[in-house]
Amino acid sequence: LFGLPVVVAVNSFPSDTDAEIELVETLCSREGVPVARADHWARGGAGAVRLAELVVEAAESGTANFSPLYGDDLPPAEKIETVCKKIYGAAGIVLDKKAKSKLELFERLGFGHLPVCIAKTQYSFSTHPTLRGRPTGFEVPIRDVRVSAGAGFIVALAGEIMTMPGLPKVPAAERIDLDEHGRIVGLS
């Protein structure tokens, strides 16, 4: 969809069966897509070496012809709808009155050119966690939007999702250290 070569990473866990992983590998092979098992969560960098090699091969293949999903000049609501339709398989979006009003404000304030990011459940392409696979024909309810001016994008909140607060320019973690006696300092 973006004109980029694809590499599939199978985040492999002990509870995965060989049959499950082999099915993913077979389906990828049929499509000519490289696939690597990765267990970097358990083995650190050593668990992702093959994946890294495949990504480097794809990056250096010369087959990339990147094309963005939408242009910067598209209004933010249309950017959100484009992602929902082309990526998630939705029929469209339903903008909450508050979200629509805020998107209009963002455009007036000069943020309309920013790309969009959609915060929704990780369990489904829809906003329904139990609707598995790539369903079609559903609508994505956009209940709120936020602008992350520093990061340079507009965040659409779809369905029931909790978000974490953003970090300040200098995160508190940068003030935390050990003193000469091995005691933690900088927590207050």
N, C-alpha and C positions, 0 to 999 in steps of 0.2 A: 504493500500500500504506500510506503514511503520511498520506494526505489532503493532500498538498502538490502544487502545480503542478510540472511537470518541464521542464527545459531541457537539451538534449543539447549537450555541447561536443565537437567533433571536434578533438582535439589533432593538428593537421595538420603532417605532415613532408614534405620533398621526395620521399621514396621512395613516398609514397602516390600512387596513380593517381587521375585524375579519376573513373574509373568506380567506384572504391571509395568515394570521398567522395559521389558522386552517389547511390549505392545507400543509404548511410546517410541522406542527406537525403530521398530518396524514401520510405524506410520510416518516417521520423519524420513526414513530411508526411501519410502515410496514417493515422497515429495522432493527428494534430492536435497534434504535439509540436514546439515551436520548436527549431531547431537552428542552431548557428553554428560556422563554422570558426574555429579559434584557433591562432595561431602566435606566442604571446607568448614562447615559449622563444627565438625568433629576433629578434622586434621589440619586446620589452618590452610595456608597457601598450598600445601602439598595435595590437598583434596580438590583443588581447582586447576591443577596444571594442565590437564587435557582440555578443559574448557577454555582456558586462557590461550592455548595454542590454536584452537579452532577460531577464536575471536580474532586473533592476530592474522590468521590466514584469510578470514573474511574481510578484514579491514584492508589488507594488502592485495586483495584479489583484483582490484580495478573494476569491479562490477557495480559499484555503488553509483547511483544516479539519483541523489536525494531530491525529493520533492515534498515540501511541507503539505500538511493536510488542508491548510487554509492560509490565506494571505493575511498579513498584518492589518490591512485596511478593512477586513470584514468586521462588522459590529460584534461585540463580545457575545451577545445572545446567539448569534448565528454560528460563532466559533464553538460554543458549548453544544449547540444542536448538531453541528457537523461531527464532532467527536462522538456524541451519543449515537448518531445514525451510522457512521462509517466504521467506528471501532466496536461499539457495544451491540449493534444490531437493533437499536431502538427505532420505533416509528416516529418519535419526536420527543420534545420536552414539554413540560408544563412548568412555566415560570410563576412562582409565587409573586404576589403583588409587591412585596417588600424587595424581592430579588430583582424584579424588573425595574423598580424605581432606583435601586442602588446601581444597577448596570448603566442606566441613563446618566446618573450622577458621575460615575467613573468616566464615561465618555466625555462629559462636559469638563471634567477636571484634567483631561488629556491622557487618560490611561486606556483608552479604547484600543490602542494599537498592541497592547500586551497580549501574549499568548494566554491560554486558559489551562487550568488544572482542575480536575474534578475529584472531589473527595466523596467516596461512597463505600459501601461494603466491599471487602476484598473477596467475598465468597461467590460473587456472581457478577456478570456484566450488567445485570439489571440492578435495581436497588433492593431487590428481594433476596436475602441471603440463601433461601432454599431453592431458588430457581437456578439450576445448574446448567453447565454447558454454555452455548451461545444462543440464548433464546432470541426470538424476533417478535416484532409487533407490539412491544410494550412501550410505555411512556416513562420518561425519567423525570421525576418531580425535583425541581431545583428550588429548595426552600430558602436559600440565602446565598449571598456572594460576598467575597472579601477581596480587597486589593492588597497584594504583597508587593508594595512599590519597590522596596529594597531588593527583593529577589527578582522582581520583574515579571510578575504574572498575576492573573485574576483567578481566585479559587472559587469554584462553584460547589456548594454543599448540596449533595443529592441524597434524598431520603434521610433516614436516621443514622447519623454518623457523628462521632465525637472527634474533635481535632485537638492537637496539642498546641500549646502557645508557641509562638515563634521565639527565636533567640534574639537578644539585643546585639548591638554591633560587637560588644566585647562580652562573651558569655562568662558567667560567674566561675565556670570551671577553670578559666585562665588565671584566676586569683588564688586557686587552691594549690597548696604546696606542702612540703615537709620542712620543719625547722631543723636546726642542728642537732636536736634531741630525738628526731624521728616522729615528732608530733605533727598532726595535721593542722595547718593554719589556713585562714582565708575563707572559712565557712560562714562567718557572720557578716 
